Amino acid sequence: MTSTIFDSGISNSNGRSALIAQPLTVVLTAGEREIIGPGKSHVLGVTVSNQGGSDAIVHLTIEPRNPQIQQWCTNTEQRLALSPGDSGEAIFKFDIAEDAIAGIYEYDLIVDASQFYETLSPARYARRQLQVLPPDRDKQALQSITFWLDQQTSPLEPRSLQAGEVIYTEITVENRTRRVDRLRLSCDGLPSDWKVKIEYPKKQSGTGLIRVADSLGLNPGDQDKIKVTIASPTTALAGTYVPTFRLLSENNPTIGLLDLLYLKIAPIYMLQGQLQTLNSQVKTDKAKFAVELANFGNTYRNVQLQLQDQAPTDSCQYKLAKSEIRLEPKSKTTIELTGKPLKWWKRPWFGPGQIYNFQVQLQDSQALAPVNPNQLPGYMTWMPRPWWQLLLAALLSLGTIGGLI
């Protein structure tokens, strides 16, 4: 079960960033990955509680990352009308096809009530997974053709590798029939930027030349090995990948021989922040800054931003466009920050101006790894008044003194 509270933030009267009461709470009845067999059903329950102060219609949407998800879940959009203090539940049912190919199928769940709570961004539960298992292996054992991997992996014990690493494995194929058969191996279930190379045992022609084979021929009772090379890209995201190996027989194309290899890309956490000054001098307009966040890692990162005013209380007003943001792997984003001094009568008359210091605190809300750096210092300068205002004040003073005389 997964529970999530929507986060949002505003600036209070003195310009400091402050958290407000969170309007929505979302509870999911299923984890990020669910294991299921062909022909079975999976139910995802989403309970939403409206803890805010206004009525809201919450839109819940399933966005398939694999086309099969659209076929298994026919009702991908639902709505919940919630009054303050009410809760509701939406049910999404996935009916896995009997002939579903073993592998991992992904989808995103989006919960959106931004039309009724302007400070609330849509929540995206990305890359939720349905892992479809191969058919019953007892049935496979009755087949006359069999094969197995030289590496034994499982969902609980995957093989770990780094992004960009190349792994090698061998698949042993045995022909238990009474006929000569020709077999071909395929590999599915990996993203398109992964490279898979399948090498069958080389053949020797009648002239003595060695030629590359495109299949494996086996006599009754014989066995041989197929070599497989899997190259992961340097941009591979952290997570579990499950290549699915399917063996096809020329004699019996209906035989479904499947096996899985569980691979896990280790996470890399590398999140950097920078404060870019666009305009730090305040005259009549606001000072403008930009908080730049760059996620160089291979995982999703949730970052909380909090502005800390180092000037006297109620002296400045700051506005941070977002108090929390979710960054995709290998992505960058910019968050607008503005500031303006208050109490116009305290504006300096002359000199270099009044400097106000502040800093933006960055924190990983999931505590995966610290942000580097986690504090972004900045300042803005309240420029002195223009000369004509000083001249006007002097003339008014002289006029006042003359009148008194």
Secondary structure, 3 states (H helix, E strand, C coil): CEEEECCCEEECCCCCEEECCCCEEEEECCCCEEEECCCCEEEEEEEEEECCCCCEEEEEEEEECCHHHHHHCCCCEEEEEECCCCEEEEEEEEECCCCCCCEEEEEEEEEECCCCCCCCCCEEEEEEEEEECCCCHHHHHCCCEEEEECCCCCCCCCEEECCCCEEEEEEEEEECCCCCEEEEEEEECCCCCCEEEEECCCEECCCCCEECCCCEEECCCCEEEEEEEEECCCCCCCEEECCEEEEEECCCCCCCEEEECCEEECCCCCEEEEEEEEECEECCCCEEEEEEEEECCCCCEEEEEEEEECCCCCCEEEEECCCEEEECCCEEEEEEEEEEECCHHHCCCCCCCEEEEEEEEEEECCCCCCCECCEEEEEEEECCCCHHHHHHHHHHHHHHHHHHC
